[in-house]
Amino acid sequence: MNDSIKRAKDLVEQAQRILVITGAGVSAESGVPTFRDATGLWKKIDPYKVATPEAFEDDPEFVWKWYDERRTQLKDCQPNPGHYAVAAMEKAKQDGFFLLTQNVDNLHERAGSLRLAHIHGKIYEVRCTKEYTIREDFQTPLPELPPKCPHCGALERPNIVWFGEQIDTDAVSQTESFISKGDMDLVFVIGTEASFGYIMDWANRSEGSNGKLIEINPGTTSLTASADIHLSGKSGEILPQLTMNL
Ligand code: OAD
């Protein structure tokens, strides 16, 4: 165990309040593609063709085919040791823990996480475009594309936040509610490019108190310079070392 990992492990053990922010990198070792890496999803398809309300309006079937493939591919993916370590942190800190994920997969939940919010929505939820009702649908592939609302028959869309849309307001309230309850001793930013301002803002909320910011990422990001500790490597290999014997 190197010095930085040892320091981070001590901080985890001492911390009473921890906020964890995750991105696609935490699921990479489960076989879920990231977005902006060399082999990432946004290198294969223009996000404006599948992840905007305009794209959906133009061609809902095309957009749904892309999501249906992702939903189907995700079905075979299992949580990795990184997801389990995050759940172990929550088990140890209970109400002193909150997880904010940008991921639309359900691998954190499947590893046991309970205190979490999906800021970019969930891939196994579909939303009626007329009544805005949300339902879970785990069928892969979906029997009919695009799916229709079982209640009113209107078109349904993936319950995912697309470019140009507002982030999930319930997820924002849950995160702000956790932050408002007291200073955070530790904020983790794991497996994300932190491309969005709101992610940077939440990550930097440990500033002003004695809190520390720890980043886990094999590369560097816009947050690396402000991190107190940057742990360079895969989250599935680093995180279990931090929660060992917790
Ligand atoms: P990105 O694809 O932008 O970034 C993934 C990050 O994970 C990169 O910084 C990688 O270096 C890092 N990474 C790769 N493998 C890793 C591993 N094994 N362990 C730890 N880190 C690893 O994904 P996000 O930052 O999550 O939005 O992207 C944010 C949002 O942009 C996504 O939620 C998605 C996308 O548009 C929506 O779909 C709404």
Boltz pocket constraint, residues with backbone or C-beta under 6 A from the ligand:
constraints:
  - pocket:
      binder: B
      contacts: [[A, 22], [A, 23], [A, 24], [A, 25], [A, 26], [A, 28], [A, 29], [A, 34], [A, 35], [A, 36], [A, 37], [A, 40], [A, 51], [A, 102], [A, 103], [A, 104], [A, 120], [A, 160], [A, 161], [A, 162], [A, 163], [A, 190], [A, 191], [A, 192], [A, 193], [A, 194], [A, 195], [A, 216], [A, 217], [A, 218], [A, 219], [A, 220], [A, 221], [A, 233], [A, 234], [A, 235], [A, 236]]
      max_distance: 6.0
